Amino acid sequence: MVTLYELLGIFVTSFILNIIPFTGPSNMLIAANVALLVNAEPFTIGFLVALGSALAKSIHYAVTFFISGFIGEDRRKRLDAAGLKLKNWAFLALFIVAASPLPDEPVVVPLGLLKYNPVKFFVSYFIGKLLIAVVGAYLGSAGQKFLEPFISQEVLMIASIILTIVITVVLLKFDISKIFKRYKKERS
């Protein structure tokens, strides 16, 4: 049975890992790792990871939203004009970025500067993170059930943490799109 402290720990961990701009690991990996550690329903894990992530990114959004108030009138007019053009696609773009391993900040920060609707921002981001975090939690839970007879939970947890660190370092150090383009060229 999961305790209230464990549930609060899931939320706080997700929030802390996502409040640091440009550096957090994928929420899918966070949820998968949590599923290895905590005996909770995968949907609950995904929900708490998504909520922590959405609240952390909402702080990033709010900071840029309020900073945009100090922008000069000429730049404000240009931003407003760009905002009108992007308005129809912002919800979808934010959802896609939130539901994928793509970095969030290149979408979150501009939407704050454009003063995109805060409620739409939170809803879109939360739904995207909920999707990816629930999938991660179910994968982590399934992986644990599959591997537990062969590997102890401690070894599985350590392997998962190491894999998360390796994937995060690779995503930060290498331009994955260039690697895929080069691979495609070589295969053609």
C-alpha positions as CSV (number, residue, x, y, z in Angstrom):
1,M,0.0,0.0,0.0
2,V,1.3,3.4,-1.0
3,T,1.7,6.1,1.7
4,L,0.8,9.7,1.5
5,Y,4.5,10.6,2.0
6,E,5.4,8.5,-1.1
7,L,2.7,10.2,-3.2
8,L,3.9,13.6,-2.0
9,G,7.5,12.5,-2.8
10,I,6.5,11.6,-6.3
11,F,5.0,15.1,-6.8
12,V,7.9,17.0,-5.2
13,T,10.5,15.0,-7.1
14,S,8.8,15.7,-10.4
15,F,8.5,19.4,-9.5
16,I,12.2,19.7,-8.5
17,L,13.5,17.9,-11.6
18,N,11.4,20.1,-13.9
19,I,11.9,23.5,-12.2
20,I,15.5,23.6,-13.4
21,P,15.4,24.9,-17.0
22,F,16.9,22.8,-19.8
23,T,18.2,20.0,-17.6
24,G,15.4,17.7,-16.4
25,P,15.2,14.1,-17.6
26,S,12.3,13.0,-19.6
27,N,9.1,12.7,-17.5
28,M,8.6,9.3,-19.0
29,L,11.8,8.1,-17.4
30,I,10.9,9.8,-14.1
31,A,7.6,8.0,-14.0
32,A,9.2,4.7,-15.0
33,N,11.8,5.0,-12.3
34,V,9.2,5.9,-9.7
35,A,7.1,2.9,-10.7
36,L,10.2,0.8,-9.8
37,L,10.4,2.3,-6.4
38,V,6.8,2.9,-5.3
39,N,4.0,0.4,-5.1
40,A,1.3,2.7,-6.5
41,E,-1.1,2.5,-9.4
42,P,0.8,3.5,-12.6
43,F,-2.0,6.1,-13.5
44,T,-1.5,7.8,-10.0
45,I,2.3,7.9,-10.6
46,G,1.8,9.4,-14.0
47,F,-0.7,11.9,-12.8
48,L,1.6,13.1,-10.0
49,V,4.6,13.3,-12.2
50,A,2.6,15.3,-14.8
51,L,1.2,17.6,-12.1
52,G,4.6,18.4,-10.7
53,S,6.0,19.0,-14.2
54,A,3.1,21.2,-15.3
55,L,3.4,23.3,-12.1
56,A,7.1,23.7,-12.5
57,K,6.9,24.7,-16.2
58,S,4.0,27.1,-15.3
59,I,6.5,29.0,-13.1
60,H,8.8,29.3,-16.2
61,Y,5.9,30.5,-18.2
62,A,4.8,33.0,-15.5
63,V,8.3,34.5,-15.2
64,T,8.4,35.1,-19.0
65,F,4.8,36.3,-19.0
66,F,5.6,39.0,-16.4
67,I,9.0,39.8,-18.0
68,S,7.2,40.6,-21.2
69,G,5.5,43.5,-19.5
70,F,8.8,45.3,-19.4
71,I,9.4,45.0,-23.2
72,G,9.3,48.2,-25.2
73,E,6.3,49.2,-27.1
74,D,7.7,48.4,-30.6
75,R,8.8,44.9,-29.5
76,R,5.4,44.4,-27.8
77,K,3.6,45.2,-31.1
78,R,5.8,42.7,-33.0
79,L,5.2,40.0,-30.3
80,D,1.5,40.7,-30.4
81,A,1.5,40.3,-34.2
82,A,3.5,37.1,-34.0
83,G,1.1,35.9,-31.2
84,L,-1.9,36.3,-33.5
85,K,-0.2,34.2,-36.2
86,L,0.7,31.4,-33.7
87,K,-2.4,31.5,-31.6
88,N,-4.2,28.7,-33.5
89,W,-1.2,26.4,-33.2
90,A,0.0,27.1,-29.8
91,F,-2.1,24.6,-27.9
92,L,-1.2,21.8,-30.2
93,A,2.5,22.7,-30.3
94,L,2.7,22.9,-26.5
95,F,0.9,19.5,-26.2
96,I,3.3,17.9,-28.7
97,V,6.3,19.2,-26.9
98,A,5.0,18.2,-23.5
99,A,4.1,14.7,-24.7
100,S,7.5,14.1,-26.3
101,P,11.1,14.0,-25.2
102,L,11.7,17.3,-27.0
103,P,12.9,20.2,-24.8
104,D,10.0,22.3,-23.5
105,E,11.6,25.7,-23.0
106,P,11.8,26.7,-26.7
107,V,7.9,26.6,-26.7
108,V,7.2,27.6,-23.0
109,V,9.3,30.8,-23.0
110,P,8.0,32.3,-26.2
111,L,4.4,31.5,-25.2
112,G,5.0,33.4,-22.0
113,L,6.5,36.4,-23.9
114,L,3.4,36.3,-26.2
115,K,1.2,36.3,-23.1
116,Y,-0.6,33.1,-24.3
117,N,-3.7,32.3,-22.2
118,P,-2.4,30.8,-18.9
119,V,-5.3,28.4,-18.5
120,K,-4.8,27.0,-22.0
121,F,-1.1,26.8,-21.3
122,F,-1.5,24.7,-18.2
123,V,-4.2,22.5,-19.7
124,S,-2.3,21.7,-22.8
125,Y,1.0,21.1,-21.0
126,F,-0.6,19.0,-18.3
127,I,-2.4,16.8,-20.8
128,G,0.8,16.2,-22.8
129,K,2.8,15.4,-19.7
130,L,0.0,13.2,-18.4
131,L,0.1,11.1,-21.6
132,I,3.9,10.6,-21.5
133,A,4.1,10.1,-17.7
134,V,1.3,7.5,-17.6
135,V,2.9,5.6,-20.4
136,G,6.2,5.7,-18.6
137,A,4.7,4.5,-15.3
138,Y,3.0,1.6,-17.0
139,L,6.2,0.7,-18.8
140,G,8.2,0.9,-15.5
141,S,5.6,-1.2,-13.7
142,A,5.5,-3.8,-16.5
143,G,9.3,-3.9,-16.7
144,Q,9.5,-4.4,-13.0
145,K,7.0,-7.3,-13.1
146,F,8.8,-8.9,-16.0
147,L,12.4,-8.5,-14.7
148,E,11.7,-9.0,-10.9
149,P,12.0,-12.8,-11.0
150,F,15.5,-12.4,-12.6
151,I,16.9,-9.3,-11.0
152,S,16.4,-7.8,-7.5
153,Q,14.5,-4.5,-7.2
154,E,17.6,-2.7,-6.0
155,V,19.7,-3.8,-9.1
156,L,16.7,-2.9,-11.3
157,M,16.4,0.5,-9.7
158,I,20.2,1.2,-10.0
159,A,20.1,0.1,-13.7
160,S,17.2,2.4,-14.3
161,I,18.8,5.4,-12.7
162,I,22.1,4.8,-14.7
163,L,20.1,4.5,-17.9
164,T,18.2,7.7,-17.1
165,I,21.5,9.5,-16.5
166,V,23.0,8.1,-19.7
167,I,20.0,9.1,-21.8
168,T,19.9,12.6,-20.3
169,V,23.7,13.1,-20.9
170,V,23.3,11.9,-24.5
171,L,20.4,14.3,-25.1
172,L,22.3,17.2,-23.7
173,K,25.7,16.5,-25.3
174,F,24.7,15.4,-28.8
175,D,22.4,16.9,-31.4
176,I,20.3,13.8,-32.0
177,S,18.6,15.2,-35.2
178,K,22.1,15.6,-36.8
179,I,23.0,12.0,-35.9
180,F,19.8,10.7,-37.4
181,K,20.3,12.8,-40.6
182,R,23.8,11.5,-41.0
183,Y,22.6,7.9,-40.4
184,K,19.9,8.4,-43.0
185,K,22.4,9.7,-45.5
186,E,24.7,6.8,-45.0
187,R,21.9,4.3,-45.4
188,S,20.7,5.9,-48.7
